């Protein structure tokens, strides 16, 4: 897949612990933060296993599984204070071209925005929106059929948090979020879903660097076209609308040690129920949770650890299946070799359990080098490797990619 361009100073939203992410989505603007930027990027990458095949899978005749992808993109963003309000917008548009598999040529985009607002009194909050369009990953596993044609994935995420209590020891927060995911290929119909969540929580600061919270969440959603197969032969005979609801009670903690180390944690009692009773998806009751630790031991070194144990829709890594439980780890680090050259590395695992014998175990790692020739000009090169072990042979694969992206910005 093409390497995505980097962006300046705007916060990236994690896929897990959405409430914590939204609460700190837009930090106060600093003197060296430009109010806007615009620019362009060009990247070339080579992918060894485009379709993520392995384990005895075959591709249609004439299909070249290794390919080179050229991506050209436009980037723009805004980081602006409007009195007490703080607005951030961050977007990019890319045109991706495959040298051999031209049927996979596509246009992708991502757009993120957040508005942090507050009143003269004790009322504040955050409105945020995210939307993206990209070529979906092939061979998702977890029951997915093999796809070799272009399959476009679309994600949308909208959220609002209202907070009563600014700069006080105690506060109340109410939240609402809406999320949806769609695919153009009918083989991925089992992964299409939409959901909306409401939450209400109480928070306290027993110490200057510690924040504790107790919250309740209610989620309602549906899988509008979950496939139904014949019990005799593996042929799809129709689809089923599956509704679900989820109830969570969350205990959260946020701890900061003077800015060099920050920990956000959540442990929850969760229950998921599916309707109708003939649904092939299984109900779940149990403990879920997440931990996010960011540490900067020196001015040159940054480290991060993320752990999530949750159902398919709430996992750390992009997991679109709805199996009962996923366990995900991600470690990332950065090192500034010089004032202009930096290294970054990421290691991640994602394991799901469907029953006592069925599993998918994904692993990935990446290593990157970034050279900032100036504030406006940069060059990034990246190597990534991904693999999966599975109880189902056709879901196993190994793939790697490498490439470089140049970027030019105007502030």
C-alpha positions in Angstrom: 0.0 0.0 0.0 1.2 3.5 -0.6 3.1 5.3 2.2 0.9 8.1 3.6 2.5 11.6 3.9 3.3 13.0 7.3 1.6 16.1 8.6 2.8 18.9 10.9 1.8 19.4 14.5 -1.9 18.3 14.4 -2.8 15.6 16.8 -3.5 12.1 15.5 -6.6 10.5 17.0 -6.1 6.9 18.3 -8.5 4.2 17.3 -9.2 3.1 20.8 -10.1 5.1 24.0 -12.1 7.5 21.9 -13.4 9.5 24.8 -9.9 10.2 26.1 -8.7 11.1 22.6 -11.5 13.6 22.0 -11.0 15.3 25.4 -7.4 16.2 24.4 -7.9 16.4 20.6 -6.8 19.9 20.2 -4.1 21.3 22.6 -3.6 25.0 23.2 -1.8 26.7 20.2 1.8 27.5 20.8 3.9 30.3 19.4 5.6 28.1 16.8 2.4 26.6 15.5 1.3 28.0 12.1 -2.4 28.9 11.8 -2.6 27.0 8.5 -0.6 25.0 6.0 -1.0 23.6 2.5 1.3 21.4 0.4 1.8 18.4 -1.8 3.5 15.0 -1.6 4.8 12.4 -4.0 5.6 8.8 -2.9 6.7 5.6 -4.5 6.5 2.2 -2.7 6.9 -1.4 -3.6 4.6 -4.1 -2.2 5.6 -7.7 -2.2 2.2 -9.3 -1.6 -0.6 -6.9 -2.8 -3.5 -9.4 -2.2 -2.1 -10.8 1.1 -2.4 -14.4 -0.2 -0.7 -17.4 1.2 -1.6 -20.8 2.7 -2.3 -22.4 -0.7 -4.5 -19.5 -2.1 -4.4 -18.9 -5.9 -5.0 -15.7 -7.9 -6.6 -15.3 -11.3 -4.4 -15.9 -14.2 -2.4 -12.9 -15.3 -2.5 -11.2 -11.8 0.8 -9.8 -10.6 0.9 -10.0 -6.8 4.0 -7.8 -6.5 3.6 -4.2 -7.6 4.9 -0.7 -7.4 2.5 2.1 -6.3 3.0 5.8 -7.1 1.0 8.3 -4.9 0.6 12.0 -5.5 -1.2 14.0 -2.9 -2.4 17.4 -1.7 -2.4 18.4 2.0 -4.0 21.2 3.9 -4.7 22.1 7.5 -5.8 24.8 9.9 -4.9 25.4 13.6 -6.7 28.5 14.8 -7.8 30.1 18.0 -11.1 32.0 17.9 -11.4 33.7 21.2 -12.0 30.9 23.7 -12.5 28.4 21.0 -9.8 26.3 19.3 -10.3 24.9 15.8 -8.1 22.3 14.0 -8.6 20.8 10.5 -6.3 18.3 8.9 -6.9 16.7 5.5 -5.2 15.1 2.5 -6.2 13.8 -0.9 -4.2 11.2 -2.8 -4.1 9.7 -6.3 -2.7 6.1 -6.1 -1.5 4.3 -9.3 -0.4 0.7 -9.6 2.2 -0.2 -12.2 0.8 -3.6 -13.1 -2.6 -3.9 -11.3 -4.2 -0.9 -12.9 -7.7 -2.0 -11.8 -6.7 -1.1 -8.3 -6.0 2.5 -9.1 -7.9 4.7 -6.6 -8.3 8.1 -5.0 -8.1 8.1 -1.3 -8.6 10.9 1.3 -8.7 11.5 5.0 -10.2 14.5 6.8 -10.2 15.2 10.6 -11.4 18.2 12.5 -12.0 19.2 16.1 -13.5 22.2 17.8 -12.6 22.7 21.5 -14.9 25.3 23.0 -15.6 26.8 26.4 -17.8 29.5 27.9 -17.2 32.1 30.6 -18.6 29.7 33.2 -17.7 26.1 33.8 -19.1 24.7 30.6 -16.7 23.3 27.8 -16.6 20.5 25.3 -15.3 19.1 22.0 -16.9 18.5 18.7 -15.0 16.3 16.2 -15.4 14.6 12.9 -13.3 12.2 10.9 -13.9 10.7 7.4 -11.7 8.6 5.2 -11.7 6.7 1.9 -9.1 4.2 0.9 -8.4 0.8 -0.7 -9.3 -1.8 1.8 -6.8 -4.4 3.0 -7.1 -7.7 1.2 -7.5 -10.9 3.1 -8.9 -9.6 6.4 -9.4 -13.1 7.7 -12.0 -13.9 10.3 -14.5 -15.3 7.8 -13.8 -12.9 4.9 -14.0 -14.2 1.4 -11.1 -13.7 -1.0 -11.3 -10.5 -3.0 -9.1 -9.6 -6.0 -11.1 -6.6 -7.4 -10.9 -3.1 -6.2 -12.6 -2.8 -2.8 -13.1 0.7 -1.4 -13.4 1.2 2.4 -15.1 4.2 3.9 -15.1 5.2 7.5 -17.0 8.0 9.3 -16.7 9.1 12.9 -18.6 12.0 14.6 -18.4 12.8 18.3 -19.4 15.5 20.8 -18.5 15.9 24.5 -20.0 18.4 26.8 -18.2 19.0 30.1 -19.4 20.8 33.3 -16.5 21.8 35.4 -13.4 23.6 34.1 -10.4 23.9 36.3 -12.3 22.3 39.2 -11.7 19.2 41.2 -15.0 17.5 40.1 -16.7 17.5 36.7 -19.4 15.8 34.8 -19.2 14.8 31.1 -21.8 13.7 28.6 -20.9 12.3 25.2 -22.4 11.2 21.9 -20.6 9.5 19.0 -21.6 7.9 15.7 -19.4 5.6 13.7 -19.9 3.7 10.4 -17.8 1.6 8.1 -18.7 0.4 4.6 -17.0 -1.6 1.8 -17.8 -1.6 -1.9 -17.1 -5.4 -2.4 -20.1 -7.6 -1.4 -17.6 -10.2 -0.1 -17.0 -7.8 2.8 -20.6 -7.3 3.7 -20.1 -9.0 7.1 -17.8 -6.2 8.1 -20.2 -3.3 7.3 -21.7 -1.7 10.3 -22.9 1.5 12.0 -23.4 2.4 15.6 -24.1 5.3 17.9 -23.0 5.7 21.6 -24.1 7.9 24.4 -22.2 8.2 27.7 -22.4 10.0 31.0 -19.6 10.1 33.5 -18.3 11.8 36.7 -14.6 12.7 37.2 -12.5 13.8 40.1 -8.9 15.0 40.6 -7.7 13.8 43.9 -4.2 15.2 43.0 -2.8 17.7 40.5 -1.6 15.0 38.1 -4.3 12.3 38.6 -7.8 12.2 37.2 -10.2 9.4 38.0 -13.6 8.7 36.3 -16.6 6.5 36.5 -18.9 6.4 33.4 -21.7 4.5 31.8 -22.0 3.9 28.0 -24.8 2.6 25.9 -24.2 1.6 22.3 -26.8 0.7 19.6 -25.9 -0.4 16.1 -26.6 -2.8 13.3 -24.9 -4.9 10.6 -27.3 -4.2 7.7 -26.3 -7.0 5.3 -24.6 -9.8 7.2 -24.3 -12.7 4.8 -26.2 -16.0 5.3 -24.8 -19.2 3.7 -26.3 -22.5 2.8 -25.7 -25.2 5.5 -25.1 -27.8 2.7 -22.7 -26.0 0.3 -20.7 -22.8 1.0 -22.9 -20.6 -1.2 -24.4 -17.3 -0.1 -28.2 -17.5 -0.2 -29.1 -14.1 1.3 -28.4 -11.6 4.0 -29.6 -10.7 7.4 -30.0 -7.4 9.3 -28.4 -7.9 12.7 -29.1 -5.3 15.5 -26.9 -5.1 18.6 -26.7 -3.2 21.8 -23.8 -2.9 24.2 -23.7 -1.6 27.8 -20.4 -0.6 29.6 -19.5 0.7 33.0 -16.0 2.3 32.7 -13.5 3.0 35.4 -10.8 5.4 34.0 -7.6 6.9 35.2 -5.3 9.5 33.7 -1.9 10.2 35.3 0.8 12.7 34.2 4.2 12.9 35.7 5.2 16.4 34.9 4.9 16.1 31.1 7.5 13.4 30.5 5.1 10.5 31.1 1.4 10.2 30.5 -0.8 7.1 31.2 -4.5 6.7 30.3 -6.2 3.5 31.4 -9.8 2.1 31.2 -11.2 -1.1 32.7 -14.9 -1.9 31.9 -17.6 -4.3 32.6 -19.1 -4.9 29.1 -22.1 -6.8 27.7 -23.1 -7.2 24.1 -26.4 -8.6 22.8 -27.3 -9.5 19.2 -30.8 -9.7 17.6 -32.5 -11.7 16.2 -31.9 -14.8 18.2 -31.0 -16.7 15.0 -28.0 -14.3 14.5 -24.7 -16.2 13.9 -22.9 -13.6 16.1 -22.5 -14.6 19.7 -23.3 -12.5 22.7 -20.5 -11.4 25.0 -20.2 -10.5 28.7 -16.9 -9.9 30.3 -14.2 -7.4 31.2 -12.6 -5.2 28.6 -10.0 -2.4 28.9 -7.3 -0.3 27.4 -4.0 1.3 28.5 -2.1 4.0 26.7 1.4 5.1 28.0 3.5 7.8 26.4 7.0 8.5 27.7 9.7 11.0 26.7 12.7 10.1 28.8 15.0 12.6 27.0 14.6 15.4 24.5 15.6 12.9 21.7 13.7 9.8 22.7 9.9 9.1 22.7 8.3 5.8 23.6 4.7 4.6 23.5 2.8 1.4 24.6 -0.8 0.7 23.8 -2.8 -2.3 24.9 -6.5 -3.1 24.2 -8.6 -6.1 25.1 -12.1 -5.6 23.6 -14.6 -6.7 20.9 -13.9 -6.2 17.2 -15.4 -2.7 16.8 -13.3 -1.2 19.6 -9.8 -2.7 19.0 -6.6 -0.8 18.8 -5.6 -2.0 15.4 -8.1 -1.7 12.6 -10.1 -5.0 13.2 -13.4 -5.1 11.4 -14.6 -8.5 12.5 -17.1 -8.9 15.3 -15.7 -11.9 17.0 -16.0 -12.1 20.8 -12.6 -10.7 21.9 -9.4 -9.2 20.5 -6.1 -8.6 22.3 -3.9 -6.0 20.7 -0.5 -4.6 21.6 1.4 -1.8 19.9 4.8 -0.4 20.8 6.3 2.6 19.0 9.3 4.7 19.5 11.2 7.7 18.0 14.7 8.9 18.2 16.1 12.2 16.9 19.5 11.4 15.3 20.1 15.1 14.6 17.9 18.3 14.6 16.9 17.3 11.0 17.0 13.5 10.9 14.8 11.2 13.0 14.1 7.4 13.3 10.7 5.8 14.1 9.8 2.2 14.8 6.5 0.3 15.4 5.7 -3.3 16.5 2.1 -4.5 16.8 0.2 -7.7 17.4 -3.5 -8.4 17.2 -5.0 -11.8 18.2 -8.6 -12.8 18.1 -10.4 -15.9 19.4 -13.6 -17.2 17.7 -13.8 -20.4 19.8 -11.5 -22.8 21.5 -9.8 -23.8 18.2 -10.2 -20.9 15.8 -7.9 -17.9 15.9 -6.2 -15.3 13.8 -2.9 -13.8 15.0 -1.7 -10.7 13.1 1.8 -9.3 13.5 3.5 -6.2 12.0 6.5 -4.1 12.4 7.9 -1.0 10.6 11.0 1.1 10.6 11.2 4.6 9.2 13.7 7.5 8.6 12.6 11.1 8.2 14.8 13.9 7.0 13.5 17.5 7.5 15.6 19.5 5.1 13.7 22.6 6.3 10.4 23.3 8.0 8.7 23.1 4.6 10.6 20.3 2.9 10.9 16.7 4.1 11.7 13.2 2.9 10.5 10.0 4.6 11.4 6.4 3.9 9.6 3.4 5.5 9.9 -0.4 5.6 6.9 -2.4 6.8 6.3 -6.1 7.3 3.0 -7.8 8.1 2.1 -11.5 8.6 -0.7 -13.6 10.0 -0.9 -17.1 11.6 -4.4 -18.6 11.5 -6.3 -21.8 12.2 -7.7 -21.4 8.7 -4.9 -21.9 6.2 -6.1 -19.5 3.5 -5.9 -16.6 5.9 -2.2 -17.0 6.6 0.2 -14.7 4.7 3.4 -12.7 4.8 3.9 -9.3 3.0 6.4 -6.5 3.1 6.6 -3.0 1.6 9.2 -0.2 1.3 9.3 3.2 -0.2 9.8 6.9 0.2 7.6 10.0 0.2 8.7 13.6 -0.4 6.6 16.5 1.0 6.6 20.3 0.5 4.5 22.6 2.6 3.6 26.3 2.6 2.7 28.0 5.9 
